Amino acid sequence: MDTAERELFTAALRQAAASPAFEQGLEDMGWADALADDRRTAVATLFEIQGDHDVTSTALDTVIATALGLDKLGLDGRIVLPAVGGHAAPGTVDGNRLCVRGVCRGTPAGDVIAVTAAGYQVLQDVRMRPIAGMAPSLDLVEVSADVALDIAGPADWSAGVAAAHLALAHELVGTSRAMLRLAREHALEREQFGRPIASFQAVRHRLAEALIAVEAAQAAADAAWLAPGTEILAKAVAGRSARIVARHAQQVLAGMGFTTEHPFHRYLRRALLLDGLFGSSRTLARDVATEVLRTKRLPQPIPL
């Protein structure tokens, strides 16, 4: 896409995100076609808008399915994601049985697809339990299954993980920007001692540090597209940055940040859960460090 097309695409996505029928809006505007035509623009733009507007869709399933090559097989359904905190394939093989433990979207219909080290399998007998509390807007359910092993075809789980890391990194950037925006607006409106708290040095420092964290996450997510293999680093940076922004925004918002009357709590919950999906910033950093010790080689740097 050229610059003009990207601007129109972004405007259309923002309009769809503001509509109650967000999923239908994505279908009507042809987001799936945009994904096939310009993957970077389609993924980065949509997921940042999802984070900024606190909305969700089945786009993550589509991105992962495309990376795994499942879209070419005509499969239409939900991908079982790893349990929050890790990024290993959710399906494990034990003899002639397949054990699945993970999460997936609760709303969309269609097949439920689990991936193992051996390939993918469409599940017929699945137990689902709603996950309440942390971030209801993400509409996640816990998935478990213990079925006969019947691998339908090969699937490279590492490719799906890399695609998910990029998408979630951009969504964390959008969520972080939203938290910073809420804190900034509060600082400009809230007055103490006859002047806005935005004029206080301590508040300005917190907002500045939050902005630096957002820009660092944005730079890492954008650069990871140019260097395959660095997606894990981009996700780790975005997760850590989101926690930094959340901490500073909470301090600026003070008591308002603890109330359900203010929208900040929704973005905080979302940031924490997104950080945990496909590995938290701490988990991913530990995985990278373990790999460095094993191979005695430094990871490929992000081309910032």
Backbone torsions as a table, in degrees:
resi	resn	phi	psi	omega
1	MET	NA	141.7	173.7
2	ASP	-86.1	-178.8	-174.4
3	THR	-60.3	-44.7	-179.0
4	ALA	-64.3	-40.6	179.5
5	GLU	-66.8	-38.1	178.4
6	ARG	-65.0	-38.6	178.8
7	GLU	-64.5	-43.2	178.0
8	LEU	-65.6	-39.9	179.2
9	PHE	-62.7	-45.0	179.7
10	THR	-64.0	-43.6	179.7
11	ALA	-62.3	-40.3	179.6
12	ALA	-66.2	-38.8	178.5
13	LEU	-67.2	-39.8	178.2
14	ARG	-64.9	-38.2	177.9
15	GLN	-65.7	-41.3	178.5
16	ALA	-65.1	-39.1	-179.0
17	ALA	-66.5	-26.2	179.4
18	ALA	-83.5	-6.0	-178.4
19	SER	-96.1	146.2	176.4
20	PRO	-62.2	-26.2	-179.3
21	ALA	-98.1	60.0	-175.5
22	PHE	-62.6	-46.1	-177.8
23	GLU	-60.8	-44.0	179.6
24	GLN	-66.1	-36.5	178.2
25	GLY	-62.0	-39.6	177.5
26	LEU	-63.1	-40.8	179.7
27	GLU	-67.2	-42.1	-178.4
28	ASP	-64.9	-36.7	-177.7
29	MET	-85.1	-4.7	176.6
30	GLY	77.1	41.8	-179.5
31	TRP	-62.1	-36.7	179.4
32	ALA	-61.7	-36.8	176.9
33	ASP	-67.5	-38.4	177.5
34	ALA	-64.6	-35.6	178.2
35	LEU	-61.9	-40.8	179.1
36	ALA	-71.0	-31.3	-176.1
37	ASP	-84.8	-43.2	-176.8
38	ASP	-145.7	85.0	-172.7
39	ARG	-59.8	-43.2	-176.1
40	ARG	-62.2	-49.2	-178.9
41	THR	-64.8	-43.2	-177.9
42	ALA	-62.4	-45.1	-176.9
43	VAL	-72.9	-51.6	-175.8
44	ALA	-60.6	-44.5	-176.8
45	THR	-68.1	-49.0	-177.1
46	LEU	-62.9	-48.3	-173.1
47	PHE	-71.3	-31.3	174.4
48	GLU	-67.9	-37.1	177.6
49	ILE	-68.8	-39.0	176.5
50	GLN	-59.2	-43.8	178.9
51	GLY	-66.4	-37.8	-177.9
52	ASP	-71.5	-35.2	-176.8
53	HIS	-98.2	-1.3	-179.1
54	ASP	55.5	49.6	176.0
55	VAL	-124.7	165.9	-179.9
56	THR	-138.9	164.9	-179.5
57	SER	-155.1	-177.2	176.7
58	THR	-89.6	13.1	-175.3
59	ALA	-60.9	-34.6	-179.8
60	LEU	-63.2	-40.2	176.1
61	ASP	-60.7	-41.8	-179.6
62	THR	-64.9	-42.5	179.7
63	VAL	-62.9	-44.8	-179.3
64	ILE	-67.8	-43.9	179.5
65	ALA	-60.6	-39.2	177.9
66	THR	-64.4	-42.7	179.2
67	ALA	-64.6	-33.2	179.4
68	LEU	-82.3	-10.0	-178.0
69	GLY	81.7	10.7	-177.5
70	LEU	-76.3	-23.2	-179.7
71	ASP	-63.2	-30.6	-179.0
72	LYS	-73.8	-13.4	-179.3
73	LEU	-93.2	-0.6	179.0
74	GLY	77.8	16.1	178.7
75	LEU	-78.0	133.1	-179.3
76	ASP	-129.3	101.6	-178.5
77	GLY	-174.8	-163.3	-176.5
78	ARG	-100.1	138.0	174.6
79	ILE	-90.3	130.9	174.8
80	VAL	-73.0	121.3	-179.7
81	LEU	-92.3	157.9	177.6
82	PRO	-62.9	154.3	174.0
83	ALA	-58.3	147.7	-176.5
84	VAL	-56.3	127.8	179.1
85	GLY	115.1	-20.6	-178.5
86	GLY	-131.4	175.3	178.7
87	HIS	-136.2	14.6	175.7
88	ALA	-71.2	155.4	178.4
89	ALA	-55.9	134.0	-175.0
90	PRO	-72.6	-12.5	-179.8
91	GLY	-105.7	131.7	176.9
92	THR	-123.3	142.2	-177.4
93	VAL	-99.7	131.6	176.8
94	ASP	-131.5	95.7	-175.9
95	GLY	67.8	-119.1	177.9
96	ASN	-105.2	22.7	179.5
97	ARG	-118.5	149.5	175.9
98	LEU	-116.0	122.6	177.9
99	CYS	-107.8	126.4	-176.7
100	VAL	-121.9	129.6	174.8
101	ARG	-138.4	120.7	-179.6
102	GLY	-177.6	-156.7	178.1
103	VAL	-135.3	160.4	173.9
104	CYS	-156.6	171.4	176.8
105	ARG	-65.5	142.2	-176.4
106	GLY	-90.6	-29.3	-170.7
107	THR	-80.1	-50.0	-170.7
108	PRO	-65.8	148.1	177.1
109	ALA	-89.9	-176.6	178.8
110	GLY	108.5	-172.8	-178.0
111	ASP	-68.0	155.9	170.2
112	VAL	-111.1	120.8	-171.8
113	ILE	-114.8	126.2	177.6
114	ALA	-111.9	142.1	-179.4
115	VAL	-114.6	137.5	175.7
116	THR	-122.8	179.1	176.0
117	ALA	-64.5	-22.5	-177.5
118	ALA	-89.5	-19.6	-178.2
119	GLY	150.1	-159.6	-177.5
120	TYR	-113.7	156.6	178.7
121	GLN	-143.9	135.2	175.3
122	VAL	-83.9	122.6	-174.7
123	LEU	-86.8	136.7	179.3
124	GLN	-103.6	-30.5	-177.0
125	ASP	-122.9	100.1	-173.7
126	VAL	-125.8	137.4	174.2
127	ARG	-102.9	131.1	-178.6
128	MET	-124.8	138.2	178.1
129	ARG	-131.6	123.1	-179.9
130	PRO	-58.0	141.8	176.0
131	ILE	-103.7	115.8	-177.9
132	ALA	-109.4	154.3	170.2
133	GLY	114.0	-69.5	-167.8
134	MET	-67.7	-62.3	-176.9
135	ALA	-143.9	82.1	-177.1
136	PRO	-57.7	-28.8	-176.7
137	SER	-65.4	-20.6	178.7
138	LEU	-80.5	-12.4	172.3
139	ASP	53.2	54.5	179.5
140	LEU	-98.9	146.2	173.4
141	VAL	-127.6	150.0	176.2
142	GLU	-81.6	134.4	-176.9
143	VAL	-117.4	135.1	173.9
144	SER	-143.0	145.4	179.3
145	ALA	-158.5	146.7	174.4
146	ASP	-137.8	96.6	-170.5
147	VAL	-129.8	170.0	176.2
148	ALA	-66.5	139.9	-179.5
149	LEU	-71.8	126.0	179.7
150	ASP	-150.9	69.5	-176.8
151	ILE	-61.5	126.4	-176.8
152	ALA	-88.0	-23.1	-178.3
153	GLY	174.6	170.7	-178.4
154	PRO	-73.8	154.6	176.0
155	ALA	-157.4	129.5	-179.4
156	ASP	-90.4	96.4	-176.3
157	TRP	-59.8	-35.1	-178.9
158	SER	-60.8	-33.8	177.3
159	ALA	-67.7	-38.6	177.2
160	GLY	-66.1	-38.7	178.8
161	VAL	-64.4	-44.4	179.5
162	ALA	-60.8	-42.7	178.7
163	ALA	-64.3	-41.2	179.1
164	ALA	-65.7	-40.7	179.0
165	HIS	-59.3	-42.1	179.1
166	LEU	-65.4	-47.8	-178.2
167	ALA	-61.4	-45.8	-178.3
168	LEU	-69.1	-32.2	175.9
169	ALA	-60.4	-43.5	179.1
170	HIS	-68.5	-36.5	179.0
171	GLU	-67.5	-36.5	175.9
172	LEU	-65.3	-35.6	176.2
173	VAL	-62.1	-46.5	179.1
174	GLY	-62.3	-40.7	178.0
175	THR	-65.3	-40.7	179.3
176	SER	-64.5	-41.9	178.5
177	ARG	-62.6	-38.2	179.4
178	ALA	-65.1	-42.9	178.9
179	MET	-64.0	-41.1	178.1
180	LEU	-65.3	-39.9	179.4
181	ARG	-62.6	-43.5	179.0
182	LEU	-62.3	-40.9	179.3
183	ALA	-67.0	-41.0	-179.5
184	ARG	-64.7	-45.4	179.9
185	GLU	-61.5	-40.2	178.5
186	HIS	-64.4	-41.1	-178.7
187	ALA	-65.1	-32.5	179.8
188	LEU	-77.2	-29.2	-175.8
189	GLU	-91.5	-33.9	-175.2
190	ARG	-77.6	131.6	-179.4
191	GLU	-117.6	142.6	171.1
192	GLN	-140.1	139.9	-178.2
193	PHE	55.5	32.8	174.3
194	GLY	81.1	11.8	177.9
195	ARG	-148.0	156.5	-179.4
196	PRO	-61.3	142.4	179.7
197	ILE	-67.6	-14.0	176.4
198	ALA	-64.0	-17.9	179.7
199	SER	-84.5	-8.7	-179.4
200	PHE	-80.7	137.4	-174.8
201	GLN	-61.9	-40.5	-178.9
202	ALA	-61.8	-40.5	179.1
203	VAL	-68.3	-43.3	-179.9
204	ARG	-61.5	-38.7	178.8
205	HIS	-64.4	-41.8	179.3
206	ARG	-64.2	-43.0	178.8
207	LEU	-65.5	-38.0	179.4
208	ALA	-65.5	-43.1	179.5
209	GLU	-66.2	-36.4	176.8
210	ALA	-65.2	-40.8	178.9
211	LEU	-63.6	-41.8	178.4
212	ILE	-60.4	-41.6	179.1
213	ALA	-63.7	-41.2	178.6
214	VAL	-63.5	-46.3	-178.1
215	GLU	-66.0	-34.3	177.4
216	ALA	-64.9	-43.3	179.2
217	ALA	-65.6	-40.8	178.6
218	GLN	-62.3	-44.8	-179.5
219	ALA	-63.5	-41.8	-179.3
220	ALA	-66.1	-42.4	-179.8
221	ALA	-65.4	-43.3	-180.0
222	ASP	-66.6	-41.4	-176.6
223	ALA	-70.5	-29.6	-177.8
224	ALA	-63.0	-23.5	176.6
225	TRP	-65.7	-25.5	-176.4
226	LEU	-89.9	-9.5	-175.7
227	ALA	-138.1	84.4	177.5
228	PRO	-53.8	135.6	-176.8
229	GLY	108.1	-14.2	-179.5
230	THR	-101.5	6.9	-178.3
231	GLU	-59.6	-37.4	-179.9
232	ILE	-62.9	-36.0	178.5
233	LEU	-69.7	-39.5	179.1
234	ALA	-62.4	-42.7	178.4
235	LYS	-64.8	-41.0	179.9
236	ALA	-64.5	-43.2	179.0
237	VAL	-64.6	-43.4	-178.8
238	ALA	-65.0	-39.8	178.7
239	GLY	-65.8	-44.8	179.2
240	ARG	-64.9	-40.7	179.7
241	SER	-64.0	-39.2	179.8
242	ALA	-62.7	-38.8	178.2
243	ARG	-68.3	-36.6	177.1
244	ILE	-64.2	-46.9	179.6
245	VAL	-61.7	-43.4	-179.6
246	ALA	-60.7	-41.8	-179.1
247	ARG	-64.2	-45.9	-179.3
248	HIS	-70.0	-39.8	179.4
249	ALA	-64.0	-39.4	178.6
250	GLN	-61.6	-40.5	179.6
251	GLN	-66.8	-39.4	179.7
252	VAL	-68.0	-40.8	-179.3
253	LEU	-73.5	-23.1	179.1
254	ALA	55.5	-133.4	-175.1
255	GLY	-60.3	-31.9	-179.6
256	MET	-61.4	-32.0	-178.1
257	GLY	-69.1	-13.6	-180.0
258	PHE	-95.6	-5.7	-175.8
259	THR	-94.8	152.5	174.7
260	THR	-81.2	-7.2	177.0
261	GLU	-72.7	-26.7	-179.7
262	HIS	-97.2	139.8	-175.7
263	PRO	-70.1	-9.2	-175.6
264	PHE	-56.0	-38.9	-174.4
265	HIS	-61.1	-30.6	179.2
266	ARG	-66.8	-41.7	-179.8
267	TYR	-72.0	-35.2	176.9
268	LEU	-62.3	-48.0	178.6
269	ARG	-59.7	-43.2	-179.2
270	ARG	-63.0	-43.8	-179.0
271	ALA	-61.0	-43.4	-179.0
272	LEU	-64.4	-40.7	-179.4
273	LEU	-73.2	-41.4	178.1
274	LEU	-62.8	-36.5	177.2
275	ASP	-62.2	-36.8	-178.5
276	GLY	-76.9	-28.1	-179.2
277	LEU	-64.7	131.0	-178.7
278	PHE	58.2	32.7	175.2
279	GLY	98.8	126.2	177.9
280	SER	-75.1	169.6	-180.0
281	SER	-59.3	-38.9	178.9
282	ARG	-68.4	-43.3	-179.4
283	THR	-63.5	-45.1	-178.5
284	LEU	-66.2	-39.1	177.7
285	ALA	-63.1	-39.7	178.2
286	ARG	-66.0	-39.0	179.0
287	ASP	-63.9	-41.5	178.3
288	VAL	-63.8	-43.1	179.7
289	ALA	-63.9	-39.5	178.1
290	THR	-62.9	-40.2	179.0
291	GLU	-67.1	-36.7	177.0
292	VAL	-62.7	-44.4	179.0
293	LEU	-65.6	-34.8	-178.5
294	ARG	-72.1	-43.6	-174.7
295	THR	-94.9	-14.2	-176.0
296	LYS	61.0	30.3	179.7
297	ARG	-133.5	138.2	177.2
298	LEU	-73.0	147.6	178.5
299	PRO	-69.6	160.0	176.8
300	GLN	-62.9	126.9	-178.9
301	PRO	-72.9	152.2	173.7
302	ILE	-73.0	129.4	-177.5
303	PRO	-76.6	74.1	-179.1
304	LEU	-73.9	NA	NA
